[in-house]
Amino acid sequence: MILVDIGSTFTKVTAVDTGQASILAQSSAPTTIQDVSMGLHTALWGLGFSEEELQQARKLACSSAAGGLRMVAIGLVQDLTAKAAKLAALGAGARVLNTYSFQLTEADREEIAELKPDIILLAGGTDGGNTENILHNAKVLASLPDPVPVVIAGNRSVASEVASCFPEAFSTYIAPNVMPQIGKLQVDPAREVIRKVFMEKIIHAKGLDKAERWIDGIFMPTPAAVLHAGQLLSQGTAKQKGWGDLLIVDVGGATTDVHSLGRGLPTQAGVVVRGLPEPFAKRTVEGDLGVRVSVLSLLEAVGTAVLSQETNWPEVEVEARAELLHNQPDTLPQSREEALFDQVLARQAVKHGVSRHVGSLSELYTPAGLVWVQEGKDLSKVQTVIGTGGVLVKGADPLAVLEGAGRQNDAPLELRPQAPNYYLDGDYIMAAAGLLSREEPEAAFTILTNSLSSHKLVGRDQ
Amino acid sequence: MEAKTLVLGVIGADVHAVGNKILEIAFTEAGFNVVNLGVLVSQKEFVEAALETDADAIMVSSLYGHGEIDVRGLREALIEAGIGDILMYIGGYLVVGNQDWPEVEAKFKELGFDRVYPPSTLPEDVIPTLRKDLGM
């Protein structure tokens, strides 16, 4: 079996022996965006197999090329169905361009027309609840100049009525409500529908289907494959025990992705949980935390003073370097100092990305005494933190970067992993294992655990 | 006829959970669709839950004597959200100590509640009135 990840810059291929549950060969080549089949062909030949072997092997692919899966999420109340819709889209591996709540205005419609999303996820109203808002929004969206596939995952009482608001050129798909009741999240069915639309429509629309000459199909966006791998590793298989709750961090030039697998229930007594429950498999993407294209917004989020202190560089030099990295994202560090600067940036991206992903505690004084209120997931007892993506894997000291996910003295109330073990996705195996897990979960689990175990990061003092 | 939807919760920094569960059971058994927000519920959560579920009534509990400050502005928030005419009930230990009940009732009606119930009110005393107010 050959597993393919058509990334925005590299096409990575991994050949595995599913019987032996081992990696046979890996290869990569630059992604050729005009015709992705060329880069794919080069990468496949790099594996060193004969043409016959290549042709006979089953080939599964995921892709984040051509901008990935770009989505807009729409709900009724910002903290309820709009948030649920956003969580569903992120979990499907999408880049969420914007989230809208309440009734869409003409200005919103124009903005959506400009954003040109690949798919719109339209939610709003619990089952049997509000119908007016989603119907209004459907009518506004129906007059978008370019037809877009729309996944409808709102109040089921009006789902077909909502679908009938759209002209035929729009393809509509009805999924179960992302929030059937207040306080109940149901994002997995909508994620699966989004994945199908991605496979059936988006691959073709982006011209990625040219690759299908060589492979059996592009089954999902790459981030969804990573989340699948996390789910497999966390929950295990019929025969093998999972690793339990875990956190996966991917720092990139433009974004920082954080995935968590775990229910995130309180780990201490006397804690009251508030707010929307979160999905077991949760993904967040921070579009302002990146080490190249988004470095200026990272600087803004972290503060120049903090970076200056961490790097021992004067503030003006920090700003000048950030400006350069932003304008020339291909820049590679040329000295030890510059490499260290990249490392500090990545660590801050991890620290802030995890801070926004995990839940937090706050104290509340009531007449009955002090009460701790938890919002979001409690991941403080998570034992496994995995770093993936080029910035971490190619970096000189991935442990120093990944420790940004762990305990922070300046954020004692954030429910981040307190004393985890750190692992590196050194073989770039996460996405491949996620793809493989759909067909051969046992082999995928063994390959994944063997690879990660051989890349456990241990500090100098341990 | 479709079941009427009630949004239920204990408002403010109030952690009294037992009565809330009893009300959830009683209203559910009486055939209502109950959206129970539990304890420590903010005004914002009541408004947002009522919006998403297209609720027919909001049932507020307050059992620690600070209800007045917690509910002030809730009716106005509902008006802002476009559901200002929703039916709203409140019950529990609404004030501290033994204050004159008619005065307490009048105060909470002025704050926008349609019905105000003193301590020790039983669910069966409320349900027939609720049905009537909802035109059932």
Interface residues (C-beta under 8 A of the other chain):
Chain A: L76 V77 D79 L80 T81 G124 G125 T126 G128 G129 N130 T131 M179 Q181 I182 G183 V272 R274 L364 Y365 T366 P367 A368 V371 V373
Chain B: E2 T5 V7 A13 D14 V15 N33 V35 L37 V39 L40 K44 E48 A49 L51 E52 T53 D54 A55 Y64 G65 H66
